[in-house]
């Protein structure tokens, strides 16, 4: 009887505890459910936050990129803005030149091939006749175009004149022919102007890296000298050529180069020697009016360096100014060197800008290195432009003062040609231009 009485209260408490537990578990499950919803919402917020942070970083990067591009755009516009006007003019000029290119190059090619032995006036008459014929057949050409206008490189021309190439048109044309002709140059040079110019070129390491040998056909070892020059890429000046050329020169004159074992070779006499591409060959004659057979003329580029009255007047003007105003002459000489250097620097800067623009990949505004290089090039270019403007102004002042001595130079040139004509009376009366220039200096003293 005691067992039911003892168990019943306990069952009642168990049921009560179970009910309390079930209530607590229900509350717990409800709390867990709410917690899960909060956790899920927190996860969603974290994902949203991460997306917002990433978007913020992306926008910040874009903002920085836009600032850099804007800055680079300003630098690019500032760096190239000054080139716009000059490049527009250049484009217009090039478009016009392209239209006339075929005829202009044809005239220049004809000048190099056929007009080398003739005087400046005859060259001008022939090229004018050629242009008239081209116009008749409907081939457009540039008015007054000649070899100088079509082929001259101003930077190279100034370099040549520094090396004592006379500044008259005939000598300028001859310099272009020497540099452009496929055949080796044989120069009619009674006054020695071409000889002095080539010798100065041979001393200039930028022009002639391997040096130059001077020889004559009368020298016993001239062929050995020629062989060494061909082998080591030196220049050779062969002086005092007559009207007949030595047969041993024919392989050189005809450029009879052949391949042997993958190397360029040439045969001189009984010897086969390697041919160096740096080799250069010049021939000069002091004969005032030589007669070369067609067989000789087809092997060389015959060029007439005989001094002209206009060219001699310019040279003697320089001599007179040097004697009367040595400081001014030195200043002018230095100015020519400076202008040549500035022109070359400007050309190099422009070439660098165009190269960088042509080889830029992607968005040009992202290439900070390119923009900085362009900006620095622009600064250097502005400095060069200012220096060139000042140099041109100084050159005008120097020329104005030099012109005061023009009558003296004119009379001196006339006197030289009068002396030169005495050789028609008797061959004994032979006067060299260097001797005559020396006499002018003595007369001043």
C-alpha positions in Angstrom: 0.0 0.0 0.0 2.9 2.3 0.6 4.4 2.0 -3.0 1.5 3.7 -4.9 1.4 6.4 -2.2 5.1 7.1 -2.6 5.2 6.9 -6.5 2.2 9.1 -7.3 3.7 12.4 -6.0 6.9 11.6 -7.8 5.1 11.0 -11.1 3.2 14.2 -10.6 6.5 16.0 -10.1 7.9 14.2 -13.1 5.0 15.3 -15.2 5.3 18.8 -13.9 9.1 18.8 -14.5 8.5 17.4 -18.0 6.1 20.1 -18.8 8.5 22.7 -17.6 11.2 21.1 -19.7 9.0 21.0 -22.7 8.2 24.7 -22.2 11.9 25.5 -21.7 12.8 23.5 -24.8 10.1 25.2 -26.8 11.5 28.6 -25.6 15.0 27.4 -26.4 14.0 26.3 -29.9 12.3 29.5 -30.5 15.3 31.4 -29.3 17.6 29.3 -31.5 15.3 30.0 -34.4 15.5 33.7 -33.7 19.3 33.4 -33.2 19.6 31.6 -36.6 17.7 34.4 -38.3 19.9 37.0 -36.7 23.0 35.0 -37.7 21.7 34.6 -41.3 20.9 38.3 -41.4 24.4 39.1 -40.0 26.0 36.9 -42.7 24.0 38.7 -45.3 25.0 42.0 -43.9 28.7 40.9 -43.8 28.4 39.9 -47.5 26.8 43.2 -48.3 29.5 45.0 -46.3 32.2 43.1 -48.2 30.6 44.0 -51.5 30.3 47.6 -50.4 33.9 47.7 -49.3 35.1 46.1 -52.6 33.0 48.6 -54.5 34.4 51.4 -52.5 38.0 50.2 -53.1 37.1 49.8 -56.8 35.7 53.3 -57.0 38.8 54.6 -55.1 41.1 52.9 -57.6 39.0 54.3 -60.5 39.2 57.7 -58.9 43.0 57.4 -58.6 43.2 56.2 -62.1 41.0 59.0 -63.4 43.2 61.5 -61.5 46.3 60.0 -63.0 44.8 60.0 -66.4 43.6 63.6 -66.0 47.0 64.6 -64.9 48.7 62.7 -67.7 46.2 64.2 -70.2 47.2 67.7 -69.0 50.8 66.8 -69.3 50.2 65.2 -72.8 48.3 68.3 -74.0 50.9 70.6 -72.6 53.8 68.5 -73.9 52.4 68.1 -77.4 50.3 71.3 -77.6 53.3 73.3 -78.9 53.9 70.8 -81.6 50.4 71.0 -83.1 51.0 74.1 -85.3 54.3 72.9 -86.5 53.1 69.4 -87.2 50.0 70.6 -89.1 52.3 72.6 -91.4 54.5 69.5 -91.7 51.5 67.3 -92.6 50.3 69.8 -95.3 53.8 70.0 -96.7 54.2 66.2 -96.7 50.8 65.7 -98.4 51.8 68.2 -101.2 55.3 66.5 -101.4 53.7 63.1 -101.7 51.7 64.2 -104.7 54.8 65.5 -106.4 57.1 62.8 -105.1 57.4 60.7 -108.3 58.4 63.6 -110.5 60.7 65.3 -107.9 62.6 62.0 -107.2 62.9 61.4 -111.0 64.5 64.8 -111.4 66.9 64.1 -108.5 67.8 60.7 -109.8 68.5 62.1 -113.2 70.7 64.8 -111.6 72.8 62.3 -109.7 73.1 60.0 -112.7 73.8 62.4 -115.5 74.6 66.0 -114.3 77.5 65.5 -112.0 80.2 66.7 -114.5 78.4 69.9 -115.4 78.3 73.4 -114.0 75.6 74.8 -111.7 74.0 76.9 -114.5 73.8 74.0 -116.9 72.4 71.7 -114.2 69.7 74.3 -113.5 68.8 74.6 -117.2 68.6 70.8 -117.7 66.4 70.2 -114.5 64.1 73.1 -115.6 63.7 71.5 -119.0 63.0 68.1 -117.3 60.3 69.7 -115.1 58.6 71.3 -118.2 58.5 68.0 -119.9 57.0 66.3 -116.8 54.3 69.0 -116.7 53.5 68.4 -120.4 52.9 64.7 -119.8 50.7 65.5 -116.7 53.1 64.4 -114.0 52.8 66.9 -111.1 56.0 68.3 -109.7 57.2 70.9 -107.3 58.0 74.3 -108.8 61.7 74.8 -108.8 62.4 71.4 -107.3 66.0 70.2 -107.5 68.3 67.8 -105.8 68.8 70.1 -102.8 65.1 70.7 -102.2 64.2 67.0 -102.5 67.1 65.2 -100.9 68.9 67.6 -98.5 69.0 66.8 -94.8 69.6 70.2 -93.0 71.4 68.6 -90.1 73.8 66.7 -92.3 74.3 69.7 -94.5 75.4 71.8 -91.6 77.7 69.0 -90.5 79.2 69.0 -94.0 79.7 72.7 -94.0 81.5 72.5 -90.6 83.8 70.1 -92.3 84.6 72.8 -94.9 82.2 71.8 -97.7 81.7 75.2 -99.5 78.2 76.7 -98.9 77.3 77.5 -102.5 74.5 75.5 -104.3 76.9 73.6 -106.6 79.0 72.3 -103.6 75.8 71.4 -101.7 74.6 69.4 -104.8 77.9 67.7 -105.0 77.8 66.7 -101.4 74.4 65.1 -101.9 75.6 63.3 -104.9 78.6 61.9 -103.0 76.4 60.6 -100.2 73.6 59.3 -102.5 75.3 57.9 -105.6 75.7 54.1 -105.8 79.1 54.4 -107.6 82.3 55.8 -106.0 82.8 59.5 -106.6 85.5 60.8 -108.9 85.7 64.5 -108.4 87.0 67.1 -110.8 88.8 69.3 -108.2 91.4 71.7 -109.7 91.2 74.0 -106.6 91.4 71.2 -104.1 88.1 72.0 -102.4 86.8 68.4 -102.5 90.1 67.1 -101.3 90.1 69.3 -98.2 86.5 68.4 -97.5 87.1 64.6 -97.7 90.2 64.9 -95.6 88.2 66.7 -92.9 85.5 64.0 -93.1 88.2 61.4 -92.6 89.4 63.1 -89.4 85.9 63.2 -88.0 85.3 60.1 -85.9 81.5 60.3 -86.1 81.7 60.3 -89.8 84.7 58.0 -90.4 85.0 55.6 -87.5 87.9 53.6 -88.8 90.1 56.4 -90.2 91.2 57.3 -93.7 94.2 56.6 -95.9 95.4 59.0 -98.6 97.3 57.6 -101.5 98.2 58.1 -105.2 98.4 55.8 -108.2 102.1 56.7 -108.4 102.8 55.2 -104.9 104.4 51.7 -105.0 102.1 50.2 -102.3 98.8 51.8 -103.2 97.2 48.4 -103.8 98.3 47.2 -100.4 96.8 50.4 -98.9 93.6 49.7 -100.8 93.5 46.0 -99.6 93.9 47.0 -95.9 91.2 49.6 -96.2 88.8 47.1 -97.8 89.6 44.6 -95.1 89.3 46.9 -92.1 86.6 49.3 -93.3 88.7 52.4 -93.7 88.2 55.2 -96.1 90.6 55.8 -99.0 91.2 59.0 -100.9 93.0 58.4 -104.2 94.5 61.7 -105.4 95.8 63.1 -108.7 93.9 60.8 -110.9 94.6 61.2 -114.6 92.3 60.5 -117.6 93.0 56.8 -117.5 92.3 54.6 -114.4 94.5 51.7 -113.4 92.9 48.3 -114.3 93.6 47.0 -110.8 90.9 49.4 -109.5 88.1 47.8 -111.6 86.9 45.2 -108.9 86.6 48.1 -106.5 84.9 50.5 -108.9 82.5 47.8 -110.1 81.9 46.6 -106.6 82.5 42.9 -107.6 81.5 41.5 -104.2 80.7 37.9 -103.8 79.8 35.5 -101.0 82.3 32.9 -99.7 81.6 31.0 -96.6 78.8 33.4 -95.7 81.1 36.4 -95.8 81.3 39.2 -98.4 84.6 38.9 -100.3 86.3 40.8 -103.2 89.2 39.9 -105.4 92.0 42.5 -105.8 94.7 41.3 -108.1 95.6 37.8 -107.0 94.3 38.2 -103.5 90.8 37.5 -102.2 90.0 39.5 -99.2 87.0 40.1 -96.8 84.9 43.2 -97.7 84.0 45.5 -94.9 80.8 47.5 -95.4 82.4 50.6 -93.8 84.8 50.9 -96.7 84.5 54.1 -98.7 86.4 55.2 -101.8 87.0 58.6 -103.2 89.0 59.7 -106.3 90.0 63.3 -107.1 91.7 64.8 -110.1 93.3 68.2 -110.4 92.7 68.4 -114.2 90.5 71.4 -114.9 88.7 69.9 -117.9 89.5 66.2 -118.1 88.1 63.9 -120.9 87.1 60.6 -119.5 86.0 57.8 -121.9 82.5 56.4 -121.5 84.1 53.2 -120.2 85.4 55.2 -117.2 82.3 57.3 -116.7 80.0 54.3 -116.2 82.3 53.0 -113.4 82.3 56.1 -111.3 80.1 59.0 -110.2 81.8 62.0 -111.9 81.3 65.2 -109.9 82.5 68.7 -110.8 83.9 70.6 -107.8 85.4 73.4 -109.9 85.0 76.6 -108.1 82.3 79.0 -109.3 82.4 82.8 -109.1 79.5 82.9 -106.7 81.0 80.1 -104.5 84.4 81.7 -104.5 82.9 85.1 -103.6 81.2 83.5 -100.5 84.5 81.8 -99.5 86.5 85.0 -99.9 83.9 86.9 -98.0 84.5 84.6 -95.1 88.3 85.0 -95.4 87.9 88.8 -95.5 85.7 88.9 -92.4 88.1 86.6 -90.6 90.9 89.1 -91.4 89.1 92.3 -90.6 86.9 91.1 -87.7 88.4 87.9 -86.3 86.1 88.0 -83.2 83.0 88.1 -85.4 84.4 85.3 -87.6 85.0 83.1 -84.6 81.5 83.9 -83.3 80.0 82.9 -86.6 82.0 79.7 -86.8 80.9 78.8 -83.3 77.3 79.7 -84.2 77.4 77.2 -87.1 78.5 74.5 -84.8 75.9 75.4 -82.2 73.1 75.5 -84.8 74.1 72.1 -86.1 74.1 70.6 -82.6 70.7 72.3 -81.8 69.1 71.1 -85.1 70.3 67.6 -84.5 69.0 67.7 -80.9 65.6 68.9 -82.1 65.5 66.2 -84.7 66.4 63.5 -82.1 63.7 64.9 -79.8 61.0 64.8 -82.5 62.1 61.3 -83.5 61.9 60.1 -79.9 58.4 61.6 -79.4 57.1 59.9 -82.6 58.8 56.6 -81.6 57.2 56.6 -78.1 53.8 57.4 -79.5 54.0 54.8 -82.2 55.1 52.0 -79.8 52.8 52.8 -76.9 50.5 49.9 -76.0 47.1 50.1 -74.3 45.7 53.5 -73.1 48.4 56.1 -73.7 47.2 58.0 -70.6 48.1 55.0 -68.4 51.8 55.1 -69.6 53.2 57.5 -66.9 56.8 56.8 -68.1 55.8 57.8 -71.6 54.1 61.0 -70.4 57.1 62.0 -68.2 59.5 61.3 -71.1 57.3 63.5 -73.4 57.2 66.3 -70.8 60.9 66.2 -70.4 61.4 66.2 -74.2 59.1 69.2 -74.5 61.1 71.1 -71.9 64.3 70.3 -73.7 62.7 71.1 -77.0 61.6 74.5 -75.7 65.1 75.3 -74.6 66.5 74.3 -78.0 63.9 76.4 -79.7 64.8 79.5 -77.6 68.5 78.9 -78.3 67.9 78.4 -82.0 65.8 81.6 -82.2 68.6 83.5 -80.4 71.2 81.9 -82.7 69.2 82.9 -85.8 69.0 86.5 -84.6 72.7 86.5 -84.0 73.4 85.0 -87.4 71.3 87.8 -89.1 73.3 90.4 -87.3 76.6 88.7 -88.2 75.6 88.4 -91.9 74.6 92.1 -92.0 78.0 93.1 -90.7 79.7 90.7 -93.1 77.9 92.1 -96.1 79.8 95.3 -95.6 82.8 93.5 -97.0 80.9 92.0 -100.0 82.6 94.4 -102.6 86.0 93.3 -101.4 85.1 89.6 -101.8 83.6 90.3 -105.2 86.8 92.0 -106.5 89.0 89.3 -105.0 87.0 86.6 -106.8 87.2 88.5 -110.1 90.9 88.9 -109.6 91.4 85.1 -109.1 89.5 84.2 -112.3 91.6 86.8 -114.1 94.7 85.1 -112.8 93.3 81.6 -113.7 92.7 82.7 -117.3 96.4 83.6 -117.7 96.9 79.8 -118.1 95.3 80.2 -121.5 98.1 82.5 -122.4 100.9 80.3 -121.1 100.6 77.1 -119.0 103.3 78.5 -116.8 100.8 80.8 -115.1 99.1 78.3 -112.8 97.7 79.7 -109.5 96.2 77.6 -106.8 93.2 78.8 -104.7 95.0 78.2 -101.4 97.9 80.3 -102.6 95.6 83.1 -103.7 93.8 83.0 -100.3 97.2 83.2 -98.6 98.1 86.3 -100.6 94.9 88.0 -99.5 96.0 87.5 -95.9 99.4 88.9 -96.6 97.9 91.9 -98.3 95.9 92.6 -95.2 98.9 92.5 -93.0 
